[in-house]
Amino acid sequence: MGRGHSAAIEGWAMTDYLGWVGNVLLLTGAYFIGYRHRHAFLLIILGEAIWCVPSFMTERYDMLFICIFAMGMAMRNWWMWGLDSSELSV
């Protein structure tokens, strides 16, 4: 097999492994949110950031937008969970 085929396989493998790592972080973060651990949002932020790489590499800009939006929501939630209830405006 030629050099082009090898490069295509290596590119696919990196995208595939990044997806798995991102999914593990996202699921672990979701698990710890159930136990009300604030650091779970940091795992979700990292998982979404990892998913941004294969989204960009495969030119899936719709998925990239969703990943960036989900990272923003996780950052907001991490910030809000750190505030005292007296600081929150209802």
SVG drawing of the C-alpha trace seen along z (x, -y; Angstrom):
<svg xmlns="http://www.w3.org/2000/svg" viewBox="-36 -39 41 41">
<polyline fill="none" stroke="black" stroke-width="0.4" points="0.0,0.0 1.2,-3.5 2.2,-6.3 -1.2,-8.1 -3.1,-5.1 -1.0,-5.0 -1.5,-8.7 -5.2,-8.3 -5.3,-5.5 -3.2,-7.5 -5.5,-10.6 -8.6,-8.4 -7.0,-6.7 -6.2,-10.0 -9.7,-11.3 -11.2,-8.1 -9.1,-8.0 -9.8,-11.6 -13.5,-10.9 -13.2,-8.0 -11.2,-10.1 -13.7,-13.0 -16.6,-10.6 -15.0,-9.1 -14.5,-12.6 -18.1,-13.6 -19.6,-10.5 -17.4,-10.7 -18.4,-14.4 -22.1,-13.5 -21.6,-10.7 -20.1,-13.1 -22.7,-15.8 -25.2,-13.3 -23.2,-13.3 -23.1,-17.2 -19.3,-17.4 -18.4,-20.8 -15.3,-19.5 -17.5,-17.4 -18.0,-20.5 -14.3,-20.8 -14.3,-17.2 -17.2,-18.2 -15.3,-21.3 -12.2,-19.2 -14.3,-16.5 -16.0,-19.1 -12.6,-20.8 -11.2,-17.4 -14.3,-16.9 -13.6,-20.3 -10.4,-18.8 -12.0,-16.0 -14.9,-18.3 -12.6,-20.8 -10.4,-18.2 -13.4,-16.6 -14.9,-20.0 -18.0,-19.3 -18.6,-22.9 -22.1,-22.2 -20.7,-19.8 -17.9,-22.3 -20.5,-24.9 -22.4,-22.5 -19.2,-21.6 -18.2,-25.2 -21.8,-26.0 -21.7,-23.0 -18.3,-24.2 -19.8,-27.6 -22.7,-26.2 -20.4,-24.0 -18.3,-27.0 -21.4,-28.9 -22.6,-26.1 -19.2,-25.6 -19.2,-29.3 -22.8,-29.3 -22.2,-26.2 -19.4,-28.1 -21.5,-31.0 -23.3,-31.1 -27.1,-30.9 -27.2,-34.5 -25.3,-35.7 -27.7,-34.2 -30.5,-36.4 -33.8,-34.7"/>
</svg>
